[in-house]
Amino acid sequence: MKKLNLFLSIVIGGVFLYFAFRGVSLSDVWSALKKANYFYILPAMGALAAYIAVRAYRWGLIFRPGAIPSYRGRLSSILIGIMVNNIFPAKLGEVARAFIIGKSDRVNVSRTFGTIILERVFDFLALLFFLVLIALASPVERHIVFSSSGLLLAGFIATAAGFLGILFALLAIKFWTAKASFFAGKAAGVFSKKAAVSVSGFVHSFADGLRPLNDPLNAAKIFLVSLGQWCLSGLMTYLIMLSFGITLSPVSSFFVFIIVTLGVVIPPSPGGVGTTQFFAKFGLSWYNVNQADALSFALVSNFLVLAVLTLAGWYFLVRESVKFADMLGSRADKDSS
């Protein structure tokens, strides 16, 4: 199964990379790379570092109420998880995160998965909030959304519908845990009684990771921090765009950033290679940005995030003295407590 996931992820990345470069001269891309002003890269990396720091802080809020893992443990877990996602397919970095935080802070793995899923929900909620706000408040982006071929609007609607479906499932697990556990166990019981017991127990532990939903004030704080976190990531994108002479307004650059971010998540490929280039070119085409400049920007931003965060993750992996086989193997699906 892992080999199949790897194969499919590479194929997906390759297909998107092909369509990203189709019709674009490689010499033009190389020329754009050479003439870029890399002065903006350093502050862009500062924004990336701040984004990771805020993300680790937010994860602590998501663990409330109850024991909160140390900030160092959360930071280490996040960076190692990103590194794994940059190398392997199928979002195995989330498995790595749960294993690392369980090893360093003795946190139940199932509960950790609940917090990770909730983290993703707040991510999507924040991005959709910005997306709707920009589409309604900015005339340029409103015209793009409602006057395009309809593909973009359909994509927004499908993304929002998918998000609402996930949110409903989480709320069902949170507020009707016993029923959700019963039906999940019944479904797993088709395979074996042992699977039914394991899945039923996992649902209960998973629901424990959704406890922040009990506190509206803490949930609101998580949402506000999520907005700030994505603003920092959007700032990094804006600064790298300036390196290539792409002088969109901060609002327009943030709009493109959201499109790229959502696009990379939906058809996953290791490190977002291929999908990042395709959706960056696609998004910037609405603003008549030269395709070579758009691809050069996407290549550099993708490479910087991959290189910086993969190296940082590898550093923490060495410090944690963890092996890939332990992190991604059978031990990762066991509770740490």
C-alpha positions in Angstrom: 0.0 0.0 0.0 2.8 2.4 0.9 4.5 1.7 -2.5 1.2 2.3 -4.3 0.7 5.6 -2.4 4.2 6.7 -3.3 3.7 5.8 -7.0 0.4 7.6 -7.2 1.8 10.7 -5.4 4.8 10.8 -7.8 2.4 10.4 -10.8 0.2 13.2 -9.5 3.2 15.5 -9.0 4.6 14.6 -12.4 1.3 15.3 -14.2 0.8 18.7 -12.5 4.4 19.6 -13.2 4.0 18.7 -16.9 0.9 21.0 -17.2 2.7 23.7 -15.3 5.6 23.8 -17.7 3.6 23.1 -20.9 3.9 26.0 -23.3 6.6 27.8 -21.3 10.1 28.2 -22.5 12.7 26.8 -20.1 15.2 29.5 -21.2 12.6 32.2 -20.2 12.3 30.6 -16.8 16.0 30.4 -16.4 16.3 34.1 -17.4 13.7 35.1 -14.8 15.5 33.1 -12.1 18.8 34.9 -13.0 17.4 38.5 -13.0 15.3 38.1 -9.8 16.1 40.3 -6.8 16.8 37.9 -4.0 17.0 40.7 -1.4 13.5 39.8 -0.3 14.3 36.2 0.5 15.7 36.8 4.0 12.6 38.6 5.4 10.5 36.0 3.6 12.3 33.3 5.6 11.8 35.3 8.7 8.0 35.3 8.0 8.2 31.5 7.5 10.0 31.1 10.9 7.4 33.2 12.6 4.6 31.1 10.9 6.1 27.9 12.4 6.5 29.5 15.8 2.9 30.7 15.9 1.7 27.3 14.6 3.4 25.6 17.5 1.9 28.0 20.0 -1.6 27.4 18.5 -1.2 23.7 18.8 -0.8 24.2 22.6 -4.2 26.0 22.6 -5.8 23.1 20.8 -4.6 20.7 23.5 -6.6 22.6 26.1 -8.2 21.7 28.5 -5.9 19.1 29.9 -2.1 18.4 29.8 -0.4 20.6 27.2 2.9 19.2 25.6 6.0 21.4 26.0 6.5 24.1 23.4 9.8 22.5 22.3 8.0 19.1 21.9 5.3 20.7 19.8 7.8 22.6 17.6 10.0 19.5 17.1 6.9 17.4 16.2 5.6 19.9 13.7 9.0 20.4 11.9 9.6 16.6 11.8 6.1 16.1 10.5 6.6 18.7 7.7 9.9 17.0 6.8 8.2 13.6 6.5 5.4 15.1 4.3 8.1 16.7 2.1 9.7 13.3 1.5 6.9 10.8 1.7 3.3 10.7 0.3 -0.1 10.2 1.9 0.4 12.8 4.7 2.6 10.4 6.7 3.9 13.4 8.5 0.8 13.5 10.6 1.7 9.9 11.8 5.2 11.1 12.6 3.9 14.1 14.5 1.7 11.9 16.7 4.6 9.5 17.4 7.1 12.3 18.2 4.8 14.2 20.6 3.9 10.9 22.2 7.5 10.0 22.7 8.7 13.3 24.1 5.6 14.3 26.2 3.8 11.0 26.8 0.6 12.2 25.0 -2.0 9.6 23.9 -1.6 9.1 20.1 -5.3 8.9 19.4 -5.9 12.2 21.3 -3.1 13.7 19.3 -4.7 12.7 16.0 -7.8 14.5 17.2 -5.9 17.7 17.8 -4.2 17.4 14.4 -7.5 17.0 12.6 -9.0 19.9 14.6 -5.9 21.9 13.6 -6.7 21.3 10.0 -10.3 22.3 10.5 -9.2 25.7 11.9 -6.7 26.0 9.0 -9.5 25.6 6.4 -11.9 27.7 8.4 -9.4 30.6 8.5 -8.5 30.2 4.8 -12.2 30.1 3.7 -12.8 33.2 5.9 -10.1 35.1 4.1 -11.3 33.7 0.7 -14.9 34.9 1.2 -13.8 38.2 2.7 -11.5 39.0 -0.3 -14.0 37.8 -2.9 -16.7 40.0 -1.4 -14.7 43.1 -0.4 -12.2 43.4 -3.3 -13.6 44.4 -6.7 -10.7 42.7 -8.6 -11.0 39.4 -6.9 -14.8 39.5 -6.9 -14.7 39.9 -10.7 -12.3 37.0 -11.0 -14.5 34.6 -8.9 -17.9 35.5 -10.4 -16.8 36.4 -14.0 -14.5 33.4 -14.8 -15.5 30.3 -16.6 -17.3 29.0 -13.5 -14.6 26.5 -12.7 -13.2 28.7 -9.9 -16.5 29.2 -8.3 -17.4 25.5 -8.6 -14.0 24.7 -6.9 -14.8 27.1 -4.1 -18.2 25.6 -3.5 -16.8 22.0 -3.6 -14.1 23.0 -1.1 -16.6 24.6 1.2 -18.9 21.6 1.0 -16.1 19.2 1.8 -15.0 21.3 4.7 -18.6 21.5 6.1 -18.9 17.7 5.7 -15.7 17.2 7.7 -16.8 19.7 10.3 -20.2 17.9 10.7 -18.4 14.5 11.2 -16.2 16.0 13.9 -19.1 17.6 15.7 -20.9 14.2 15.5 -17.9 12.5 17.1 -17.6 15.2 19.7 -21.2 15.5 20.8 -22.4 12.0 20.0 -19.3 10.1 20.9 -21.1 6.9 22.0 -23.2 6.6 18.9 -20.2 7.5 16.6 -18.1 4.8 18.4 -20.9 2.3 18.1 -21.4 2.8 14.4 -17.6 2.9 13.7 -17.2 -0.3 15.6 -20.0 -1.9 13.7 -18.4 -1.0 10.4 -15.0 -2.3 11.5 -16.6 -5.4 12.8 -17.2 -6.6 9.3 -13.4 -7.4 9.2 -12.9 -8.8 12.7 -14.0 -8.4 16.4 -10.6 -7.1 17.2 -10.9 -4.3 14.6 -14.3 -3.4 16.0 -12.8 -3.0 19.5 -9.8 -1.1 18.3 -11.8 1.4 16.1 -14.4 1.9 18.8 -11.7 2.7 21.4 -9.9 5.0 18.9 -13.1 7.1 18.3 -13.3 7.7 22.1 -9.7 8.7 22.3 -10.1 10.8 19.2 -13.1 12.6 20.7 -10.9 13.5 23.6 -8.7 15.5 21.2 -11.7 17.7 20.3 -12.2 19.1 23.8 -11.3 22.7 22.8 -14.8 22.8 21.2 -16.2 22.8 24.7 -14.7 26.2 25.4 -16.0 28.9 22.9 -13.5 31.5 24.1 -10.5 29.1 23.6 -12.0 28.1 20.2 -12.2 31.8 19.2 -8.6 32.3 20.3 -7.5 29.4 18.2 -9.4 30.9 15.2 -7.8 34.3 15.7 -4.3 32.8 16.0 -5.0 30.8 12.8 -5.8 34.0 11.0 -2.5 35.6 12.2 -0.6 32.4 11.3 -1.9 32.4 7.7 -1.1 36.2 7.4 2.5 35.4 8.1 2.6 32.7 5.5 0.9 35.0 3.0 3.5 37.7 3.8 6.2 35.2 2.8 4.5 34.6 -0.5 4.1 38.4 -1.1 7.9 39.0 -0.4 9.0 36.2 -2.8 6.7 37.6 -5.5 8.5 40.9 -5.1 11.7 39.2 -5.8 10.4 38.3 -9.3 8.9 41.7 -10.0 5.4 40.4 -9.5 3.9 43.6 -8.0 0.4 42.5 -7.1 -1.3 44.3 -4.2 -1.0 42.5 -0.8 -4.7 41.5 -1.1 -4.3 40.0 -4.6 -1.0 38.1 -3.6 -2.8 36.7 -0.6 -5.7 35.6 -2.8 -3.2 33.7 -5.1 -1.6 32.3 -2.0 -4.9 30.8 -0.8 -5.6 29.2 -4.2 -2.1 27.6 -4.2 -2.5 26.4 -0.6 -5.9 24.8 -1.1 -4.7 23.4 -4.5 -1.6 21.7 -2.9 -3.8 20.1 -0.2 -6.5 18.6 -2.4 -4.2 16.5 -4.8 -1.3 15.7 -2.5 2.2 15.2 -3.8 5.4 15.0 -1.8 6.5 18.5 -0.8 3.8 20.0 -3.1 6.1 19.6 -6.1 4.1 20.0 -9.3 0.9 21.1 -7.7 2.5 24.3 -6.3 3.8 25.2 -9.8 0.6 24.5 -11.5 -1.7 26.4 -9.1 0.7 29.3 -8.9 0.8 29.6 -12.7 -3.0 29.2 -12.8 -3.7 31.8 -10.1 -1.2 34.4 -11.4 -2.7 34.0 -14.9 -5.7 36.0 -13.8 -3.5 39.0 -13.2 -1.7 38.6 -16.6 1.6 37.8 -14.9 4.2 36.4 -17.4 4.2 32.6 -17.2 8.0 32.4 -16.9 7.9 34.8 -13.9 5.0 32.9 -12.3 6.9 29.5 -12.6 10.1 31.0 -11.4 8.4 32.4 -8.3 6.7 29.0 -7.7 9.9 27.1 -8.1 11.9 29.3 -5.7 9.1 29.5 -3.0 8.6 25.8 -3.2 12.3 25.1 -3.0 12.9 27.4 -0.1 10.1 26.0 2.0 11.2 22.4 1.2 14.8 23.1 1.9 14.5 25.2 5.0 11.8 23.1 6.7 13.2 19.7 5.7 16.6 20.7 7.1 15.0 22.0 10.3 13.0 18.8 10.6 16.0 16.6 10.1 17.9 18.6 12.8 15.1 17.9 15.3 14.9 14.3 14.2 18.5 13.8 15.0 18.1 15.5 18.4 15.1 13.3 19.2 17.2 10.2 18.3 14.3 8.7 16.3 14.5 6.3 13.4 12.1 6.5 10.4 11.2 2.8 10.8 10.0 3.5 14.4 8.2 6.7 13.5 6.3 5.4 10.5 6.0 1.8 11.4 3.8 -0.2 13.6 4.7 1.6 16.8 3.2 4.8 15.5 -0.3 3.5 15.8 0.0 2.6 19.5 -0.8 4.8 22.4 2.1 6.3 24.2 0.4 6.2 27.6 
